[in-house]
Amino acid sequence: MKILIIDDEEMIRSTMAVVLTNAKYDVIKAADGKTGLAILEQYHPDLILCDINMPQMDGYTVLKTVRSNPQFSSIPFIFLTGFNERSRMRIGMELGADDYLVKPCTVEELINSVNTRIEKHRNNKRQIESKLNELRQNITTILPHEFLTPLSVILGYSLLLRDYRDSLEKDEIGLMANGIYQNSQRLNRLIQNFLLVAELEIVKEDQQKIQLLRHELCVSPEPLLAEVITKAAAGFERIGDLTLQVSSQKYNVAINEARIAKIAEELVNNAFRYSTPGSPILVTMRLEKGEFVLEVQDKGHGMKAEQIRSIAGFVQFNRELHEQQGGGLGLTLVKRLCQIYNGELNLISIPEMGTIANVSLPLAQ
């Protein structure tokens, strides 16, 4: 296991290097932040010990740089600080530091801190690998079935166009081409959703990554979400069924634009998919108790209590009634995104009467 020590004090660097070398660690030393980052790129250490106060580049900047690079963002990072700098450690922990040591520290304190952080990192990697294996198993089971319907339509229409193109009417060709396009879109959405599920399953085990994500920002989300929601209604040819109510207040939400758009897209798609054309869909955006609330209400088929409880997994609701794929997966995505961005998904549903899906997300500070 390789440990990188970044400190401008030669005695501190050398002393810690001797202690850690005796503990069977490989040690690389750097006298300043810039050198430390260069060594990081070359040697890929398993843990970083870094002083806060250094010339040219302080420890905070080093930490920000490390955490902003996906290749190194999960490396355990321990700050070294003087006794009178303890009050500044809150800043370091908010930036994603794993621990801090007050200089001078004892041999036992140093070894215990390093061992603890490395073991925790190993456990996190094992948990992520376990989740990946579980995800692979789920996807292997579900992918063939989920992809079968749209792929069958695409293949069927393609064969008809190939074999009977000379005898088909223009309207028939247009109908088949539209069917190929619509099912290609459905297939693409399924693929993108499965990829996003895989990404989120990994992210939710990485608390450092989650803290970084929670500092993202969507400025005044209403225009973006209104566009996403209207596009979804048009895709179902149900613009007339949609009522959109938007707050006049200005606010920013602690989530990036792509993710909040995904939440809106999946909630609205589900509302249209599992309700009858001509029935109303009400979408509301508002501030409530200091949070942004997106609420989607339909008069559709509704869900049973066990269906709501099963959203944590890959579930397709009402398959016998509606053959469109990916509904349960869409709600799983919404739930995962809410968990990661410190939000909440609430579902109120009565079978054969409709569903209210309510998402709340924190405002940006």
C-alpha positions as CSV (number, residue, x, y, z in Angstrom):
1,M,0.0,0.0,0.0
2,K,1.4,3.4,-1.0
3,I,1.0,6.5,1.1
4,L,1.8,10.1,-0.1
5,I,2.9,12.6,2.5
6,I,2.6,16.3,1.5
7,D,4.2,18.6,4.0
8,D,6.6,21.5,3.7
9,E,8.4,20.7,7.0
10,E,11.2,18.2,6.3
11,M,11.3,16.8,9.9
12,I,7.5,16.0,9.8
13,R,7.8,14.3,6.4
14,S,10.9,12.3,7.3
15,T,9.5,11.2,10.8
16,M,6.2,10.1,9.4
17,A,7.9,8.3,6.5
18,V,10.0,6.3,8.9
19,V,7.0,5.4,11.1
20,L,4.9,4.3,8.1
21,T,7.8,2.4,6.4
22,N,8.3,0.5,9.6
23,A,4.6,-0.3,9.5
24,K,5.2,-2.0,6.1
25,Y,3.8,0.9,3.9
26,D,5.5,2.3,0.8
27,V,5.9,6.0,1.3
28,I,6.3,8.8,-1.2
29,K,7.1,12.4,0.0
30,A,6.4,15.8,-1.4
31,A,7.5,19.2,0.0
32,D,4.6,21.2,-1.5
33,G,1.1,20.8,-3.0
34,K,2.1,21.1,-6.6
35,T,4.8,18.4,-6.3
36,G,2.3,16.3,-4.4
37,L,-0.3,16.5,-7.2
38,A,2.4,15.6,-9.8
39,I,3.4,12.5,-7.7
40,L,-0.3,11.6,-7.3
41,E,-0.7,11.4,-11.1
42,Q,2.4,9.2,-11.4
43,Y,2.2,6.8,-8.4
44,H,-1.6,6.6,-7.6
45,P,-1.2,6.3,-3.8
46,D,-3.7,4.5,-1.6
47,L,-3.9,7.3,0.9
48,I,-2.8,10.9,1.2
49,L,-1.5,12.7,4.3
50,C,-1.4,16.5,3.6
51,D,-0.6,19.6,5.6
52,I,-3.0,22.5,5.4
53,N,-0.6,25.5,5.6
54,M,2.0,25.3,2.8
55,P,3.5,27.8,0.4
56,Q,2.3,28.1,-3.3
57,M,-0.6,25.7,-2.8
58,D,-2.4,25.0,0.5
59,G,-3.9,21.7,1.6
60,Y,-7.5,22.9,0.8
61,T,-6.5,23.4,-2.8
62,V,-4.8,20.0,-3.0
63,L,-7.9,18.4,-1.6
64,K,-10.3,20.1,-4.0
65,T,-8.1,19.1,-6.9
66,V,-8.0,15.5,-5.8
67,R,-11.7,15.3,-5.2
68,S,-12.5,16.9,-8.6
69,N,-10.7,14.2,-10.5
70,P,-12.8,11.0,-10.8
71,Q,-9.7,8.9,-11.0
72,F,-8.6,9.9,-7.5
73,S,-11.8,11.2,-5.9
74,S,-12.2,8.2,-3.6
75,I,-8.6,8.1,-2.2
76,P,-8.6,8.5,1.6
77,F,-7.3,12.0,2.5
78,I,-6.1,12.9,6.0
79,F,-5.2,16.5,6.9
80,L,-2.2,17.4,9.1
81,T,-2.8,20.4,11.2
82,G,-1.3,22.4,14.0
83,F,-3.0,22.5,17.4
84,N,-4.2,26.1,16.9
85,E,-5.8,25.2,13.5
86,R,-8.4,22.8,14.8
87,S,-11.2,25.3,14.2
88,R,-10.3,25.3,10.5
89,M,-10.8,21.5,10.2
90,R,-14.6,21.9,9.6
91,I,-13.7,23.5,6.3
92,G,-11.6,20.5,5.4
93,M,-14.2,18.0,6.3
94,E,-16.8,19.8,4.3
95,L,-14.5,19.7,1.3
96,G,-14.3,15.9,1.6
97,A,-11.4,15.1,4.0
98,D,-11.7,11.7,5.7
99,D,-9.8,12.6,8.9
100,Y,-7.3,14.9,10.5
101,L,-4.3,14.6,12.7
102,V,-3.0,17.3,15.0
103,K,0.8,17.8,14.8
104,P,2.7,16.6,16.6
105,C,0.9,13.3,16.8
106,T,2.0,10.0,18.4
107,V,3.1,7.0,16.5
108,E,0.0,5.2,17.7
109,E,-2.3,8.0,16.5
110,L,-0.7,8.1,13.1
111,I,-0.8,4.3,12.5
112,N,-4.3,4.0,13.8
113,S,-5.6,6.8,11.6
114,V,-3.9,5.4,8.5
115,N,-5.0,1.8,9.2
116,T,-8.6,2.8,9.9
117,R,-9.0,4.9,6.7
118,I,-7.4,2.2,4.5
119,E,-9.5,-0.5,6.0
120,K,-12.7,1.6,5.5
121,H,-11.7,2.3,1.9
122,R,-11.2,-1.5,1.3
123,N,-14.7,-2.2,2.8
124,N,-16.3,0.5,0.6
125,K,-14.7,-1.1,-2.5
126,R,-16.0,-4.5,-1.4
127,Q,-19.5,-3.1,-0.9
128,I,-19.4,-1.4,-4.3
129,E,-18.2,-4.7,-6.0
130,S,-21.0,-6.5,-4.2
131,K,-23.5,-4.0,-5.5
132,L,-22.1,-4.3,-9.0
133,N,-22.4,-8.1,-8.9
134,E,-26.0,-7.8,-7.7
135,L,-26.7,-5.2,-10.4
136,R,-25.1,-7.4,-13.1
137,Q,-27.4,-10.3,-12.0
138,N,-30.5,-8.1,-12.1
139,I,-29.7,-6.6,-15.5
140,T,-28.8,-10.1,-16.9
141,T,-32.2,-11.3,-15.8
142,I,-34.2,-8.3,-16.9
143,L,-32.6,-6.9,-20.0
144,P,-33.8,-9.7,-22.5
145,H,-37.4,-9.2,-21.4
146,E,-37.4,-5.4,-21.2
147,F,-35.8,-5.1,-24.6
148,L,-37.9,-7.7,-26.3
149,T,-41.0,-5.7,-27.1
150,P,-39.5,-2.6,-28.7
151,L,-36.8,-4.7,-30.5
152,S,-39.5,-7.1,-31.9
153,V,-41.4,-4.2,-33.3
154,I,-38.3,-2.7,-34.9
155,L,-37.4,-6.0,-36.5
156,G,-40.9,-6.8,-37.6
157,Y,-41.4,-3.5,-39.4
158,S,-37.9,-3.6,-40.9
159,L,-38.6,-7.0,-42.4
160,L,-42.0,-5.8,-43.8
161,L,-40.3,-2.8,-45.4
162,R,-37.5,-4.9,-46.8
163,D,-39.7,-7.7,-48.2
164,Y,-42.8,-5.7,-49.4
165,R,-41.6,-2.2,-50.1
166,D,-42.8,-2.3,-53.7
167,S,-46.4,-3.3,-52.7
168,L,-46.9,-1.1,-49.7
169,E,-48.9,2.1,-49.7
170,K,-47.3,5.4,-48.8
171,D,-49.3,5.6,-45.6
172,E,-48.4,2.1,-44.6
173,I,-44.7,2.9,-45.1
174,G,-45.1,6.0,-43.0
175,L,-46.8,4.1,-40.2
176,M,-44.1,1.5,-40.1
177,A,-41.3,4.1,-40.2
178,N,-43.0,5.9,-37.3
179,G,-43.2,2.6,-35.4
180,I,-39.5,1.9,-35.9
181,Y,-38.7,5.5,-34.7
182,Q,-40.9,5.3,-31.6
183,N,-39.6,1.9,-30.5
184,S,-36.0,3.0,-31.2
185,Q,-36.6,5.9,-28.9
186,R,-38.1,3.6,-26.3
187,L,-35.1,1.3,-26.6
188,N,-32.7,4.1,-26.3
189,R,-34.4,5.4,-23.2
190,L,-34.3,1.9,-21.7
191,I,-30.5,1.7,-22.4
192,Q,-29.9,5.1,-20.9
193,N,-32.0,4.3,-17.8
194,F,-30.1,1.1,-17.2
195,L,-26.8,2.8,-17.5
196,L,-27.9,5.5,-15.1
197,V,-29.1,2.9,-12.6
198,A,-25.7,1.3,-12.8
199,E,-24.0,4.6,-12.1
200,L,-26.4,5.5,-9.2
201,E,-25.9,2.1,-7.6
202,I,-22.2,2.8,-7.4
203,V,-22.5,6.4,-6.3
204,K,-24.9,5.7,-3.4
205,E,-22.1,3.7,-1.7
206,D,-19.6,6.6,-2.0
207,Q,-20.3,9.2,0.6
208,Q,-17.5,11.5,-0.6
209,K,-19.0,11.5,-4.1
210,I,-22.4,12.2,-2.7
211,Q,-21.2,15.2,-0.8
212,L,-19.7,16.7,-3.9
213,L,-22.9,16.1,-5.9
214,R,-25.0,17.8,-3.2
215,H,-23.1,21.0,-4.0
216,E,-24.3,21.1,-7.6
217,L,-26.8,23.7,-8.7
218,C,-29.9,24.2,-10.9
219,V,-30.7,27.9,-11.3
220,S,-34.5,28.6,-11.5
221,P,-35.5,25.1,-12.7
222,E,-39.1,26.0,-13.9
223,P,-38.3,26.8,-17.6
224,L,-36.2,23.7,-18.0
225,L,-38.8,21.4,-16.3
226,A,-41.7,23.0,-18.2
227,E,-39.9,22.2,-21.4
228,V,-39.3,18.6,-20.4
229,I,-42.8,18.1,-19.2
230,T,-44.4,19.6,-22.3
231,K,-42.2,17.5,-24.5
232,A,-43.3,14.3,-22.6
233,A,-47.0,15.3,-23.0
234,A,-46.4,15.8,-26.8
235,G,-44.8,12.4,-27.1
236,F,-47.9,10.8,-25.7
237,E,-50.1,13.1,-27.9
238,R,-51.7,14.5,-24.7
239,I,-50.9,18.2,-24.6
240,G,-54.6,18.9,-23.9
241,D,-54.5,16.7,-20.8
242,L,-51.7,18.6,-19.2
243,T,-52.1,21.4,-16.6
244,L,-48.9,23.0,-15.4
245,Q,-48.8,25.2,-12.3
246,V,-45.5,27.1,-11.6
247,S,-44.6,29.2,-8.6
248,S,-43.7,32.8,-9.3
249,Q,-40.9,32.7,-6.6
250,K,-37.2,32.6,-7.7
251,Y,-35.0,29.9,-6.2
252,N,-32.1,27.5,-7.0
253,V,-32.2,23.8,-6.3
254,A,-29.2,21.7,-5.0
255,I,-29.1,19.3,-8.0
256,N,-27.7,19.6,-11.5
257,E,-30.0,20.3,-14.5
258,A,-29.7,16.9,-16.1
259,R,-30.7,15.1,-12.9
260,I,-33.7,17.2,-12.0
261,A,-34.8,17.0,-15.7
262,K,-34.6,13.2,-15.4
263,I,-36.8,13.2,-12.3
264,A,-39.4,15.3,-14.0
265,E,-39.3,13.2,-17.2
266,E,-39.8,9.9,-15.4
267,L,-42.6,11.1,-13.2
268,V,-44.5,12.6,-16.0
269,N,-43.9,9.7,-18.4
270,N,-45.3,7.3,-15.7
271,A,-48.4,9.5,-15.2
272,F,-49.2,9.6,-19.0
273,R,-48.3,5.9,-19.5
274,Y,-50.6,4.6,-16.8
275,S,-53.6,6.8,-17.3
276,T,-56.2,6.9,-20.0
277,P,-56.0,9.6,-22.8
278,G,-58.4,12.3,-22.0
279,S,-57.9,12.1,-18.3
280,P,-56.1,15.1,-16.6
281,I,-52.5,15.3,-15.5
282,L,-51.7,18.1,-13.1
283,V,-48.0,19.0,-12.6
284,T,-47.1,21.5,-9.8
285,M,-43.8,23.2,-9.0
286,R,-43.7,25.2,-5.8
287,L,-41.7,26.1,-2.6
288,E,-42.8,24.3,0.5
289,K,-41.1,24.3,3.9
290,G,-37.9,25.7,2.4
291,E,-37.7,23.0,-0.2
292,F,-38.5,22.7,-3.9
293,V,-41.5,20.5,-4.6
294,L,-42.4,18.8,-7.9
295,E,-45.7,17.1,-7.8
296,V,-47.4,15.0,-10.5
297,Q,-51.0,13.9,-10.1
298,D,-52.9,11.6,-12.5
299,K,-56.3,9.9,-12.6
300,G,-54.8,6.6,-13.8
301,H,-54.7,3.0,-12.7
302,G,-53.0,3.7,-9.5
303,M,-50.7,1.3,-7.5
304,K,-51.1,-1.2,-4.7
305,A,-49.2,-0.8,-1.5
306,E,-46.9,-3.7,-2.3
307,Q,-46.1,-2.1,-5.7
308,I,-45.1,1.2,-4.0
309,R,-42.9,-0.8,-1.5
310,S,-41.1,-2.6,-4.4
311,I,-39.8,0.6,-6.1
312,A,-36.3,-0.1,-4.7
313,G,-35.9,-2.8,-7.3
314,F,-36.5,-3.4,-11.0
315,V,-40.3,-3.5,-11.2
316,Q,-42.7,-3.1,-14.1
317,F,-46.2,-2.1,-13.0
318,N,-49.4,-3.3,-14.7
319,R,-47.5,-5.2,-17.4
320,E,-50.7,-7.0,-18.5
321,L,-52.4,-3.6,-19.1
322,H,-49.6,-1.7,-20.7
323,E,-46.8,-3.2,-22.6
324,Q,-44.6,-0.1,-22.6
325,Q,-41.4,-1.0,-20.7
326,G,-39.4,0.6,-17.9
327,G,-42.1,2.2,-15.7
328,G,-40.8,0.6,-12.5
329,L,-37.3,1.3,-13.4
330,G,-38.1,5.0,-13.9
331,L,-39.5,5.3,-10.4
332,T,-36.4,3.5,-9.1
333,L,-34.3,6.1,-10.8
334,V,-36.3,8.9,-9.2
335,K,-36.0,7.3,-5.8
336,R,-32.2,6.8,-6.1
337,L,-31.7,10.4,-7.3
338,C,-33.7,11.7,-4.4
339,Q,-31.6,9.7,-2.0
340,I,-28.3,10.9,-3.5
341,Y,-29.4,14.6,-3.6
342,N,-30.9,14.6,-0.1
343,G,-34.4,14.7,-1.3
344,E,-37.5,12.5,-0.9
345,L,-40.0,10.7,-3.1
346,N,-43.5,10.2,-1.7
347,L,-46.2,8.3,-3.5
348,I,-49.9,8.4,-2.6
349,S,-52.0,6.0,-4.8
350,I,-55.4,4.4,-4.8
351,P,-55.9,1.5,-7.3
352,E,-58.1,2.5,-10.2
353,M,-58.3,6.1,-9.0
354,G,-54.9,7.6,-9.6
355,T,-51.5,8.5,-8.1
356,I,-49.8,11.6,-6.6
357,A,-46.0,11.5,-7.0
358,N,-44.3,14.1,-4.8
359,V,-40.6,14.9,-5.0
360,S,-39.0,17.4,-2.6
361,L,-35.4,18.6,-3.0
362,P,-33.3,21.0,-0.9
363,L,-32.6,24.5,-2.1
364,A,-29.1,25.5,-2.9
365,Q,-27.4,27.4,-0.1
